[in-house]
Amino acid sequence: MTSCRVCGSETLNGHHDLCLSCFRSKGSKKESVTSQEENGLSGEELNFRYNMIKGRIAETLIEELFLSLGYNVFRYGMENTVPGILDLLKGMRNDVADNIRLMPDFVVQRGDKVYFIEVKYRSSEEYSIADLPSNYPYENTYFVIVSKKHIKCISFWELKAGMEISPSSKNYLGYRKEFKLDRQTIIDFCDFAVTFFERT
């Protein structure tokens, strides 16, 4: 590990001269991108990786939530079911490739009930039908939206009917009758989300 040239803390890897915090607080984006391109990831690439990590943290949070509530949780998404296929699908546009790309993250099961779950991290706490492609194939999916403060849930059919998730909406995961979840456990996991995402 190398040290940040501004604050002295550790950087992400030996190719960067700024830690993530100093990189994000840098006044000139252009300067940051140039500096990063000379030494490794560009600012855009670093931002992409950073957002991907936030998404994975949100997925892990929801996976552990369902596991702690007695569900069987199976990783279902493309990166788990067909590892390595992402690179093969780059540039491909057909129904099969699109369906693979859009596979929900999880299948959760308890008793005789089975659900598709797609997890999204949204700092804005907003999600609507506009966030989905018009040909979204998994119509029985529940979208769990993790934000800095809340964990909310909406079904594909509710999105299709014009409902959406917003900061003022009350569609909390704990209110979903389908899942019969313990609200206190969800509150505990919301506290985890605050801890993980408070600086984003």
Backbone as ProteinMPNN parsed JSONL, in Angstrom:
{"seq_chain_A": "MTSCRVCGSETLNGHHDLCLSCFRSKGSKKESVTSQEENGLSGEELNFRYNMIKGRIAETLIEELFLSLGYNVFRYGMENTVPGILDLLKGMRNDVADNIRLMPDFVVQRGDKVYFIEVKYRSSEEYSIADLPSNYPYENTYFVIVSKKHIKCISFWELKAGMEISPSSKNYLGYRKEFKLDRQTIIDFCDFAVTFFERT", "coords_chain_A": {"N_chain_A": [[0.839, -1.192, 0.0], [0.4, 2.27, -0.701], [0.905, 5.654, 0.455], [-1.425, 8.349, 0.774], [-0.915, 11.368, -0.954], [-1.915, 13.689, 0.076], [-3.226, 13.402, 2.672], [-1.918, 11.306, 3.9], [-3.014, 8.817, 4.556], [-3.759, 5.308, 3.759], [-3.816, 4.339, 0.308], [-6.014, 3.011, -2.293], [-4.636, 1.185, -3.911], [-1.271, 0.536, -5.06], [-1.124, 2.144, -7.316], [-2.323, 4.606, -7.083], [-2.175, 8.002, -6.05], [-3.711, 9.312, -4.265], [-5.944, 8.921, -1.501], [-9.275, 7.503, -1.347], [-11.05, 9.29, -0.113], [-9.721, 11.814, -0.273], [-9.516, 11.93, -3.022], [-12.221, 12.136, -3.745], [-12.845, 14.585, -2.608], [-11.38, 16.342, -4.028], [-10.99, 19.355, -5.744], [-10.86, 19.931, -8.572], [-12.11, 18.051, -11.067], [-11.035, 17.373, -13.527], [-8.27, 17.516, -13.135], [-7.967, 15.424, -11.305], [-8.744, 13.202, -12.844], [-6.769, 13.204, -14.854], [-4.474, 12.796, -13.301], [-5.065, 10.259, -12.228], [-5.259, 8.725, -14.565], [-2.649, 8.682, -15.447], [-1.476, 7.098, -13.555], [-2.94, 4.735, -13.207], [-6.205, 3.648, -12.714], [-8.697, 5.64, -14.297], [-10.498, 8.588, -13.255], [-13.191, 8.199, -13.831], [-13.285, 5.397, -14.119], [-12.517, 4.654, -11.539], [-14.639, 5.712, -10.073], [-16.705, 4.145, -11.119], [-15.952, 1.585, -10.136], [-16.092, 2.112, -7.4], [-18.857, 2.628, -7.06], [-19.805, 0.12, -7.819], [-18.866, -1.434, -5.723], [-20.367, -0.345, -3.617], [-22.895, -1.238, -4.412], [-22.538, -4.005, -4.161], [-22.144, -4.198, -1.418], [-24.695, -3.45, -0.563], [-26.168, -5.612, -1.631], [-25.083, -7.746, -0.122], [-25.884, -6.984, 2.419], [-28.703, -7.251, 2.228], [-28.89, -9.955, 1.563], [-27.866, -11.126, 3.94], [-29.776, -10.167, 5.722], [-32.162, -11.516, 4.916], [-31.28, -14.162, 5.322], [-30.887, -14.127, 8.103], [-33.467, -14.036, 8.921], [-34.484, -16.508, 8.511], [-34.778, -17.367, 5.872], [-33.94, -19.246, 2.932], [-31.351, -18.363, 0.839], [-30.388, -17.782, -2.412], [-27.853, -16.969, -4.579], [-28.463, -15.526, -7.597], [-28.084, -13.867, -9.786], [-26.509, -12.825, -12.909], [-23.672, -12.679, -12.628], [-23.213, -14.643, -10.793], [-24.55, -17.01, -11.546], [-23.698, -17.516, -14.144], [-20.692, -17.274, -14.301], [-18.172, -15.081, -15.532], [-19.409, -14.533, -17.926], [-20.089, -11.929, -18.48], [-18.092, -10.449, -19.856], [-18.176, -11.781, -22.297], [-20.667, -11.047, -23.235], [-20.517, -8.385, -23.857], [-21.436, -5.778, -25.937], [-23.249, -7.378, -27.299], [-26.571, -7.674, -28.431], [-29.416, -9.11, -27.953], [-32.362, -11.084, -27.274], [-31.77, -13.236, -25.48], [-29.223, -12.56, -24.432], [-29.893, -10.108, -23.242], [-31.795, -10.973, -21.33], [-30.137, -12.517, -19.685], [-28.394, -10.544, -18.689], [-30.183, -9.103, -17.144], [-30.943, -10.693, -15.038], [-32.357, -11.278, -11.83], [-30.848, -10.553, -8.593], [-31.101, -12.407, -6.457], [-32.675, -15.493, -5.421], [-35.04, -16.051, -3.061], [-36.253, -18.127, -0.465], [-38.695, -19.533, 1.635], [-40.382, -21.958, 3.376], [-43.168, -22.754, 1.401], [-42.918, -20.629, -0.291], [-41.402, -18.662, -2.791], [-39.235, -16.188, -4.063], [-38.093, -13.734, -6.439], [-35.457, -11.467, -6.009], [-34.215, -8.295, -6.528], [-31.585, -6.201, -5.83], [-30.871, -2.845, -5.171], [-28.707, -0.117, -4.672], [-29.415, 3.141, -3.769], [-28.553, 6.305, -3.3], [-30.135, 8.492, -3.538], [-32.563, 7.528, -2.857], [-34.561, 6.88, -4.658], [-36.592, 5.218, -7.028], [-38.033, 4.002, -9.957], [-40.294, 2.954, -12.608], [-39.012, 3.933, -14.804], [-36.383, 3.342, -14.399], [-36.018, 0.817, -15.294], [-35.516, -1.361, -18.131], [-37.685, -1.279, -21.001], [-38.453, -3.787, -21.805], [-38.311, -5.518, -19.616], [-37.842, -8.723, -18.34], [-38.44, -10.21, -16.009], [-41.059, -10.4, -14.425], [-42.072, -11.031, -11.934], [-40.478, -10.016, -9.948], [-39.175, -8.587, -6.947], [-38.064, -5.449, -5.98], [-35.568, -4.393, -3.972], [-34.652, -1.584, -2.39], [-31.907, -0.051, -1.183], [-30.897, 2.531, 0.88], [-29.183, 5.335, 2.388], [-30.613, 5.618, 4.711], [-32.913, 3.99, 4.743], [-34.566, 0.839, 4.017], [-36.316, -0.141, 1.391], [-39.059, -1.532, -0.529], [-40.433, -2.664, -3.589], [-42.674, -4.046, -5.944], [-42.397, -5.436, -9.292], [-44.857, -5.193, -10.635], [-46.113, -3.17, -9.204], [-44.429, -1.04, -9.819], [-44.937, -0.936, -12.566], [-47.575, -0.12, -12.478], [-47.297, 2.501, -11.882], [-46.466, 3.256, -9.363], [-43.794, 4.285, -7.161], [-40.534, 4.45, -5.629], [-39.544, 6.808, -3.304], [-37.965, 9.451, -1.361], [-40.023, 10.23, 0.362], [-41.884, 8.2, 0.251], [-43.655, 5.412, 1.666], [-43.06, 2.735, 1.391], [-41.746, 0.576, 2.905], [-39.54, -2.188, 3.437], [-40.192, -3.76, 5.639], [-42.946, -3.566, 5.737], [-43.965, -5.26, 3.858], [-46.223, -7.727, 3.269], [-45.91, -10.183, 2.065], [-43.423, -11.248, 2.756], [-43.327, -11.483, 5.527], [-41.624, -10.309, 7.579], [-39.481, -9.525, 10.361], [-39.765, -6.482, 11.863], [-38.016, -5.159, 13.646], [-35.574, -6.417, 13.199], [-35.119, -5.58, 10.587], [-34.832, -2.836, 11.06], [-32.464, -2.923, 12.526], [-30.731, -3.744, 10.473], [-30.997, -1.559, 8.808], [-29.624, 0.271, 10.355], [-27.068, -0.789, 10.002], [-26.779, -0.14, 7.299], [-26.699, 2.661, 7.446], [-24.268, 2.958, 8.789], [-22.48, 1.853, 6.866], [-22.925, 3.446, 4.592], [-22.919, 6.157, 5.242], [-21.087, 8.122, 4.474], [-21.357, 8.453, 1.776]], "CA_chain_A": [[0.0, 0.0, 0.0], [1.099, 3.554, -0.68], [0.232, 6.675, 1.255], [-2.04, 9.476, 0.085], [-0.012, 12.518, -0.96], [-2.555, 14.802, 0.773], [-3.479, 13.167, 4.1], [-1.027, 10.281, 4.424], [-3.66, 7.519, 4.792], [-3.484, 4.337, 2.707], [-4.588, 4.438, -0.926], [-6.637, 1.745, -2.675], [-3.547, 0.297, -4.32], [-0.026, 1.245, -5.331], [-1.198, 2.98, -8.513], [-3.003, 5.866, -6.803], [-1.453, 8.873, -5.126], [-4.705, 9.881, -3.357], [-6.924, 7.998, -0.929], [-10.592, 7.742, -1.925], [-11.622, 10.496, 0.492], [-9.081, 12.995, -0.876], [-9.887, 11.914, -4.428], [-13.588, 12.635, -3.867], [-12.934, 15.987, -2.2], [-10.526, 17.125, -4.927], [-11.783, 20.4, -6.384], [-10.882, 19.864, -10.025], [-12.28, 16.69, -11.561], [-10.138, 17.161, -14.645], [-6.951, 17.235, -12.576], [-8.005, 14.096, -10.706], [-8.783, 12.207, -13.902], [-5.453, 13.162, -15.479], [-3.559, 12.179, -12.346], [-5.387, 8.847, -12.115], [-4.963, 8.045, -15.818], [-1.211, 8.484, -15.529], [-1.028, 6.135, -12.56], [-3.825, 3.575, -13.056], [-7.597, 3.864, -13.087], [-9.152, 7.019, -14.49], [-11.513, 8.984, -12.282], [-14.444, 7.542, -14.212], [-13.16, 3.979, -13.775], [-12.501, 4.549, -10.083], [-16.012, 5.96, -9.641], [-17.458, 2.943, -11.48], [-15.595, 0.538, -9.168], [-16.61, 2.539, -6.101], [-20.304, 2.39, -7.075], [-20.014, -1.325, -7.862], [-18.646, -1.922, -4.357], [-21.552, 0.035, -2.836], [-23.959, -2.162, -4.797], [-22.269, -5.321, -3.571], [-22.413, -4.085, 0.021], [-26.159, -3.482, -0.424], [-26.591, -6.996, -1.869], [-24.693, -8.557, 1.034], [-26.756, -6.566, 3.518], [-30.026, -7.857, 2.038], [-28.699, -11.404, 1.676], [-27.743, -11.459, 5.363], [-31.067, -9.881, 6.346], [-33.071, -12.638, 4.658], [-30.742, -15.345, 6.004], [-31.12, -14.005, 9.547], [-34.899, -14.194, 9.16], [-34.873, -17.888, 8.247], [-34.938, -17.663, 4.454], [-32.843, -19.765, 2.125], [-31.013, -17.321, -0.129], [-29.548, -18.296, -3.488], [-27.376, -15.931, -5.501], [-29.022, -15.918, -8.884], [-27.692, -12.946, -10.844], [-25.619, -13.241, -13.987], [-22.296, -12.855, -12.184], [-23.144, -15.848, -9.961], [-25.056, -18.175, -12.258], [-22.879, -17.736, -15.333], [-19.494, -16.454, -14.074], [-17.338, -14.791, -16.685], [-20.165, -14.277, -19.155], [-20.227, -10.489, -18.697], [-17.18, -10.038, -20.929], [-18.637, -12.37, -23.554], [-21.902, -10.393, -23.677], [-20.287, -6.975, -24.208], [-21.784, -5.429, -27.306], [-24.316, -8.235, -27.83], [-27.946, -7.223, -28.196], [-30.487, -10.015, -28.357], [-33.226, -11.407, -26.137], [-31.107, -14.103, -24.508], [-28.187, -11.761, -23.762], [-30.571, -9.133, -22.375], [-32.37, -11.693, -20.187], [-29.039, -12.889, -18.785], [-27.938, -9.314, -18.029], [-31.214, -8.586, -16.241], [-31.309, -11.686, -14.022], [-32.373, -10.736, -10.464], [-29.69, -10.915, -7.774], [-31.327, -13.53, -5.542], [-33.914, -16.226, -5.213], [-35.185, -16.307, -1.626], [-37.292, -19.14, -0.255], [-39.02, -20.001, 2.986], [-41.601, -22.759, 3.246], [-43.56, -22.968, 0.008], [-42.862, -19.332, -0.976], [-40.137, -18.367, -3.466], [-39.281, -14.842, -4.641], [-36.935, -13.094, -7.056], [-35.106, -10.203, -5.367], [-33.185, -7.454, -7.158], [-31.155, -5.209, -4.847], [-30.266, -1.627, -5.724], [-28.355, 0.961, -3.745], [-29.742, 4.455, -4.309], [-28.375, 7.356, -2.292], [-31.274, 9.4, -3.714], [-33.74, 6.811, -2.364], [-35.579, 6.956, -5.709], [-36.622, 4.127, -7.992], [-39.311, 4.0, -10.672], [-40.318, 2.125, -13.814], [-38.044, 4.52, -15.741], [-35.077, 2.735, -14.138], [-36.001, -0.516, -15.899], [-35.733, -1.388, -19.575], [-39.099, -1.491, -21.337], [-38.706, -5.22, -22.009], [-37.83, -6.253, -18.435], [-38.505, -10.026, -18.452], [-38.713, -10.893, -14.736], [-42.207, -9.638, -13.933], [-42.401, -11.377, -10.547], [-39.347, -9.568, -9.128], [-39.296, -7.531, -5.94], [-36.888, -4.588, -5.982], [-35.241, -3.902, -2.636], [-33.843, -0.382, -2.563], [-31.166, 0.286, 0.03], [-30.364, 3.898, 0.878], [-28.44, 5.657, 3.61], [-31.499, 5.623, 5.878], [-34.038, 3.061, 4.696], [-34.628, -0.298, 3.106], [-37.677, -0.134, 0.858], [-39.317, -2.622, -1.466], [-41.537, -2.46, -4.522], [-42.734, -5.138, -6.925], [-42.421, -5.029, -10.698], [-46.214, -4.796, -11.015], [-46.37, -1.859, -8.598], [-43.719, -0.071, -10.669], [-45.683, -0.871, -13.835], [-48.817, 0.622, -12.205], [-46.984, 3.914, -11.646], [-45.914, 3.513, -8.03], [-42.343, 4.426, -7.164], [-39.884, 4.676, -4.341], [-39.001, 8.161, -3.16], [-37.655, 9.696, 0.054], [-41.237, 10.384, 1.175], [-42.764, 7.027, 0.152], [-43.698, 4.576, 2.872], [-43.025, 1.32, 1.008], [-40.638, -0.051, 3.621], [-39.469, -3.64, 3.319], [-40.885, -4.345, 6.788], [-44.394, -3.52, 5.533], [-44.378, -6.235, 2.85], [-46.892, -8.875, 3.884], [-45.438, -11.424, 1.44], [-42.207, -11.776, 3.372], [-43.512, -11.684, 6.976], [-40.321, -10.003, 8.166], [-39.434, -8.887, 11.671], [-39.41, -5.073, 11.652], [-36.849, -4.763, 14.443], [-34.387, -6.904, 12.487], [-34.912, -4.672, 9.46], [-34.294, -1.591, 11.63], [-31.056, -3.197, 12.827], [-29.994, -3.75, 9.214], [-30.956, -0.15, 8.373], [-28.502, 0.864, 11.091], [-25.861, -1.205, 9.284], [-26.703, 0.659, 6.072], [-26.238, 4.0, 7.833], [-22.837, 2.837, 9.069], [-21.726, 1.603, 5.641], [-23.131, 4.418, 3.524], [-23.084, 7.524, 5.74], [-20.168, 9.061, 3.827], [-21.527, 8.476, 0.321]], "C_chain_A": [[0.878, 1.248, 0.0], [0.272, 4.548, 0.11], [-0.305, 7.783, 0.371], [-1.107, 10.679, 0.173], [-0.604, 13.716, -0.232], [-2.641, 14.553, 2.278], [-2.6, 12.09, 4.725], [-1.673, 8.936, 4.696], [-3.41, 6.598, 3.6], [-4.377, 4.565, 1.492], [-5.155, 3.063, -1.26], [-5.614, 0.725, -3.152], [-2.345, 1.15, -4.696], [-0.059, 2.168, -6.528], [-1.779, 4.359, -8.254], [-2.209, 6.692, -5.807], [-2.399, 9.596, -4.175], [-5.554, 8.765, -2.764], [-8.289, 8.362, -1.519], [-11.214, 9.028, -1.4], [-11.04, 11.76, -0.135], [-9.408, 13.085, -2.362], [-11.268, 12.527, -4.621], [-13.698, 14.105, -3.512], [-12.091, 16.903, -3.076], [-11.393, 18.113, -5.691], [-11.918, 20.238, -7.875], [-10.968, 18.419, -10.483], [-11.278, 16.388, -12.665], [-8.737, 16.807, -14.152], [-6.904, 15.832, -11.996], [-7.963, 13.015, -11.773], [-7.418, 12.081, -14.542], [-4.462, 12.443, -14.576], [-3.803, 10.678, -12.268], [-5.031, 8.104, -13.398], [-3.476, 7.775, -15.956], [-0.763, 7.342, -14.634], [-1.921, 4.907, -12.424], [-5.217, 3.882, -13.546], [-7.882, 5.34, -13.303], [-10.181, 7.333, -13.409], [-12.838, 8.308, -12.556], [-14.417, 6.061, -13.844], [-13.194, 3.771, -12.263], [-13.909, 4.741, -9.522], [-16.895, 4.747, -9.94], [-17.209, 1.83, -10.459], [-16.174, 0.851, -7.787], [-18.111, 2.265, -6.013], [-20.632, 0.898, -7.123], [-19.845, -1.921, -6.458], [-19.835, -1.563, -3.47], [-22.711, -0.907, -3.14], [-23.773, -3.539, -4.185], [-22.487, -5.314, -2.061], [-23.919, -4.159, 0.265], [-26.684, -4.903, -0.627], [-26.281, -7.882, -0.666], [-25.576, -8.252, 2.237], [-28.117, -7.26, 3.42], [-29.939, -9.382, 2.113], [-28.655, -11.821, 3.147], [-29.044, -11.194, 6.123], [-32.02, -11.06, 6.159], [-32.581, -13.923, 5.332], [-31.048, -15.302, 7.498], [-32.593, -14.183, 9.905], [-35.413, -15.566, 8.716], [-35.129, -18.238, 6.795], [-33.725, -18.423, 3.932], [-32.594, -18.716, 1.053], [-30.038, -17.907, -1.139], [-29.149, -17.133, -4.382], [-27.743, -16.379, -6.913], [-28.487, -15.084, -10.038], [-26.649, -13.506, -11.786], [-24.218, -13.55, -13.494], [-22.119, -14.1, -11.317], [-23.535, -17.107, -10.722], [-24.178, -18.54, -13.452], [-21.605, -16.893, -15.201], [-18.698, -16.266, -15.36], [-18.091, -14.428, -17.946], [-20.275, -12.791, -19.479], [-19.34, -10.009, -19.84], [-17.632, -10.575, -22.279], [-19.854, -11.64, -24.119], [-21.707, -8.935, -24.09], [-20.59, -6.752, -25.68], [-22.891, -6.272, -27.912], [-25.675, -7.671, -27.476], [-28.9, -8.246, -28.795], [-31.231, -10.427, -27.1], [-32.515, -12.23, -25.068], [-30.053, -13.319, -23.732], [-28.82, -10.76, -22.802], [-31.167, -9.807, -21.144], [-31.295, -12.106, -19.188], [-28.566, -11.669, -18.008], [-28.898, -8.854, -16.935], [-31.635, -9.572, -15.15], [-31.309, -11.047, -12.634], [-31.2, -11.283, -9.638], [-29.884, -12.204, -6.986], [-32.643, -14.234, -5.815], [-33.952, -16.475, -3.713], [-36.387, -17.223, -1.429], [-37.44, -19.411, 1.232], [-40.347, -20.728, 2.872], [-41.913, -23.004, 1.78], [-43.546, -21.674, -0.806], [-41.458, -19.081, -1.53], [-40.276, -17.021, -4.166], [-37.976, -14.51, -5.353], [-36.709, -11.768, -6.344], [-33.995, -9.53, -6.164], [-32.858, -6.348, -6.167], [-30.489, -4.044, -5.566], [-29.898, -0.697, -4.584], [-28.672, 2.274, -4.44], [-29.584, 5.488, -3.203], [-29.535, 8.339, -2.356], [-32.564, 8.821, -3.134], [-34.892, 6.896, -3.367], [-35.445, 5.768, -6.653], [-38.001, 4.104, -8.624], [-39.201, 3.098, -11.896], [-39.328, 2.649, -14.856], [-36.643, 3.939, -15.551], [-34.937, 1.343, -14.744], [-36.117, -0.416, -17.411], [-37.189, -1.735, -19.877], [-39.443, -2.971, -21.49], [-38.239, -6.059, -20.82], [-38.57, -7.588, -18.323], [-38.94, -10.679, -17.138], [-39.829, -10.171, -13.991], [-42.592, -9.966, -12.493], [-41.26, -11.015, -9.591], [-39.783, -8.514, -8.119], [-37.981, -6.767, -5.93], [-36.691, -4.041, -4.577], [-34.243, -2.77, -2.817], [-33.232, -0.02, -1.215], [-30.65, 1.708, -0.131], [-29.609, 4.116, 2.178], [-29.297, 5.492, 4.857], [-32.515, 4.497, 5.908], [-33.761, 1.867, 3.803], [-36.085, -0.389, 2.671], [-37.822, -1.225, -0.189], [-40.533, -2.289, -2.322], [-41.508, -3.599, -5.535], [-42.71, -4.562, -8.341], [-43.801, -4.496, -11.07], [-46.605, -3.462, -10.395], [-45.656, -0.762, -9.385], [-44.493, 0.147, -11.967], [-46.972, -0.062, -13.671], [-48.559, 2.093, -11.874], [-46.488, 4.243, -10.251], [-44.398, 3.647, -8.148], [-41.827, 4.568, -5.74], [-39.289, 6.071, -4.369], [-38.667, 8.372, -1.686], [-38.9, 9.786, 0.936], [-42.171, 9.173, 1.117], [-42.615, 6.143, 1.386], [-43.612, 3.084, 2.546], [-41.781, 0.622, 1.58], [-40.692, -1.568, 3.474], [-40.245, -4.32, 4.449], [-42.397, -4.359, 6.658], [-44.885, -4.557, 4.522], [-44.967, -7.454, 3.535], [-46.374, -10.201, 3.32], [-44.309, -12.073, 2.236], [-42.342, -12.076, 4.866], [-42.191, -11.49, 7.724], [-40.46, -9.323, 9.517], [-38.927, -7.455, 11.508], [-38.179, -4.649, 12.441], [-35.55, -5.225, 13.776], [-34.08, -6.001, 11.3], [-34.339, -3.347, 9.95], [-32.816, -1.771, 11.963], [-30.212, -3.167, 11.552], [-29.965, -2.357, 8.581], [-29.822, 0.582, 9.084], [-27.171, 0.463, 10.463], [-25.679, -0.35, 8.033], [-26.203, 2.063, 6.375], [-24.734, 3.971, 8.075], [-22.028, 2.701, 7.786], [-21.784, 2.755, 4.647], [-23.166, 5.865, 3.981], [-22.2, 8.534, 5.027], [-20.372, 9.155, 2.325], [-22.59, 9.456, -0.092]], "O_chain_A": [[1.946, 1.28, 0.612], [-0.903, 4.318, 0.398], [0.288, 8.116, -0.655], [-0.571, 10.98, 1.24], [0.116, 14.672, 0.057], [-2.191, 15.378, 3.073], [-2.542, 11.973, 5.949], [-0.969, 7.985, 5.037], [-2.914, 7.035, 2.562], [-5.543, 4.935, 1.626], [-4.83, 2.072, -0.606], [-5.715, -0.46, -2.834], [-2.42, 2.377, -4.647], [0.895, 2.915, -6.744], [-1.729, 5.212, -9.14], [-1.645, 6.165, -4.849], [-1.954, 10.407, -3.363], [-5.85, 7.778, -3.438], [-8.436, 9.423, -2.125], [-11.837, 9.773, -2.157], [-11.782, 12.676, -0.49], [-9.561, 14.18, -2.903], [-11.479, 13.329, -5.53], [-14.553, 14.808, -4.052], [-12.093, 18.118, -2.881], [-12.431, 17.732, -6.232], [-13.019, 20.396, -8.403], [-10.022, 17.649, -10.314], [-10.735, 15.285, -12.736], [-8.094, 15.904, -14.689], [-5.915, 15.121, -12.172], [-7.239, 12.029, -11.636], [-6.944, 10.965, -14.759], [-3.704, 11.586, -15.03], [-2.849, 9.901, -12.244], [-4.552, 6.971, -13.338], [-3.079, 6.755, -16.519], [0.234, 6.683, -14.93], [-1.65, 4.082, -11.552], [-5.392, 4.331, -14.678], [-7.368, 6.191, -12.576], [-10.673, 6.43, -12.731], [-13.533, 7.89, -11.63], [-15.396, 5.527, -13.323], [-13.819, 2.833, -11.77], [-14.324, 4.026, -8.61], [-17.731, 4.365, -9.121], [-18.154, 1.206, -9.975], [-16.681, -0.034, -7.098], [-18.587, 1.731, -5.011], [-21.622, 0.46, -6.536], [-20.6, -2.809, -6.062], [-20.269, -2.38, -2.658], [-23.429, -1.326, -2.232], [-24.736, -4.165, -3.743], [-22.957, -6.299, -1.491], [-24.371, -4.843, 1.183], [-27.551, -5.352, 0.122], [-27.121, -8.676, -0.242], [-25.966, -9.154, 2.98], [-28.621, -7.792, 4.409], [-30.827, -10.025, 2.672], [-29.335, -12.766, 3.547], [-29.374, -11.918, 7.062], [-32.614, -11.545, 7.122], [-33.389, -14.689, 5.857], [-31.422, -16.314, 8.089], [-32.926, -14.449, 11.06], [-36.618, -15.766, 8.562], [-35.654, -19.315, 6.512], [-32.614, -18.257, 4.437], [-33.537, -18.234, 0.427], [-28.998, -18.456, -0.774], [-30.003, -16.401, -4.881], [-27.376, -17.469, -7.353], [-28.446, -15.566, -11.17], [-25.998, -14.513, -11.507], [-23.629, -14.558, -13.884], [-20.995, -14.565, -11.128], [-22.912, -18.155, -10.554], [-23.944, -19.715, -13.732], [-21.451, -15.902, -15.914], [-18.571, -17.186, -16.169], [-17.475, -14.051, -18.943], [-20.528, -12.426, -20.627], [-19.788, -9.248, -20.698], [-17.486, -9.897, -23.296], [-20.057, -11.613, -25.333], [-22.631, -8.315, -24.616], [-20.068, -7.447, -26.551], [-23.427, -5.906, -28.958], [-25.901, -7.241, -26.345], [-29.155, -8.243, -30.0], [-30.782, -10.15, -25.988], [-32.648, -11.946, -23.878], [-29.996, -13.406, -22.506], [-28.344, -10.582, -21.68], [-31.061, -9.28, -20.036], [-31.518, -12.051, -17.979], [-28.358, -11.749, -16.798], [-28.478, -8.287, -15.926], [-32.586, -9.308, -14.415], [-30.361, -10.343, -12.287], [-30.64, -12.335, -9.949], [-28.957, -13.003, -6.854], [-33.586, -13.659, -6.358], [-33.014, -17.039, -3.149], [-37.397, -17.112, -2.125], [-36.464, -19.504, 1.976], [-41.318, -20.19, 2.341], [-41.044, -23.409, 1.008], [-44.107, -21.63, -1.901], [-40.46, -19.262, -0.833], [-41.301, -16.74, -4.787], [-36.899, -14.937, -4.938], [-37.659, -11.024, -6.1], [-32.96, -10.137, -6.436], [-33.753, -5.635, -5.713], [-29.655, -4.234, -6.452], [-30.673, -0.507, -3.646], [-28.248, 2.499, -5.574], [-30.392, 5.54, -2.276], [-29.885, 8.953, -1.348], [-33.542, 9.543, -2.943], [-36.057, 6.975, -2.977], [-34.343, 5.367, -7.026], [-39.014, 4.176, -7.93], [-38.137, 2.547, -12.179], [-38.858, 1.886, -15.7], [-35.807, 4.036, -16.449], [-33.856, 0.756, -14.71], [-36.745, 0.509, -17.925], [-37.845, -2.413, -19.086], [-40.599, -3.361, -21.324], [-37.814, -7.2, -21.003], [-39.796, -7.599, -18.221], [-39.737, -11.617, -17.16], [-39.577, -9.425, -13.046], [-43.376, -9.231, -11.892], [-41.102, -11.642, -8.543], [-40.637, -7.672, -8.396], [-36.908, -7.368, -5.877], [-37.54, -3.316, -4.057], [-33.14, -2.966, -3.326], [-33.934, 0.274, -0.248], [-30.045, 2.049, -1.147], [-29.422, 3.19, 2.967], [-28.771, 5.251, 5.943], [-32.943, 4.084, 6.986], [-32.862, 1.878, 2.961], [-36.971, -0.675, 3.476], [-36.832, -1.773, -0.674], [-41.516, -1.716, -1.851], [-40.437, -4.057, -5.934], [-42.964, -3.377, -8.557], [-43.911, -3.469, -11.74], [-47.355, -2.699, -11.003], [-46.21, 0.317, -9.596], [-44.679, 1.282, -12.406], [-47.414, 0.603, -14.608], [-49.498, 2.845, -11.616], [-46.126, 5.387, -9.978], [-43.797, 3.18, -9.115], [-42.585, 4.776, -4.792], [-38.621, 6.464, -5.326], [-39.048, 7.555, -0.847], [-38.845, 9.457, 2.121], [-43.152, 9.122, 1.858], [-41.579, 6.139, 2.052], [-44.049, 2.255, 3.344], [-40.907, 0.153, 0.851], [-41.772, -2.153, 3.396], [-40.886, -5.347, 4.228], [-43.07, -5.085, 7.388], [-46.092, -4.718, 4.345], [-44.282, -8.136, 4.298], [-46.395, -11.221, 4.009], [-44.252, -13.295, 2.37], [-41.551, -12.845, 5.413], [-41.71, -12.392, 8.41], [-41.444, -8.63, 9.778], [-37.799, -7.237, 11.068], [-37.378, -3.855, 11.949], [-34.549, -4.507, 13.788], [-32.919, -5.69, 11.035], [-33.445, -2.792, 9.311], [-32.007, -0.877, 11.713], [-29.106, -2.626, 11.551], [-29.006, -2.014, 7.889], [-29.141, 1.414, 8.485], [-26.247, 1.274, 10.395], [-24.575, 0.108, 7.738], [-25.372, 2.597, 5.64], [-24.01, 4.857, 7.62], [-21.0, 3.36, 7.63], [-20.811, 3.017, 3.94], [-23.425, 6.742, 3.158], [-22.547, 9.715, 4.984], [-19.629, 9.872, 1.655], [-22.864, 9.604, -1.283]]}, "name": "protein", "num_of_chains": 1, "seq": "MTSCRVCGSETLNGHHDLCLSCFRSKGSKKESVTSQEENGLSGEELNFRYNMIKGRIAETLIEELFLSLGYNVFRYGMENTVPGILDLLKGMRNDVADNIRLMPDFVVQRGDKVYFIEVKYRSSEEYSIADLPSNYPYENTYFVIVSKKHIKCISFWELKAGMEISPSSKNYLGYRKEFKLDRQTIIDFCDFAVTFFERT"}
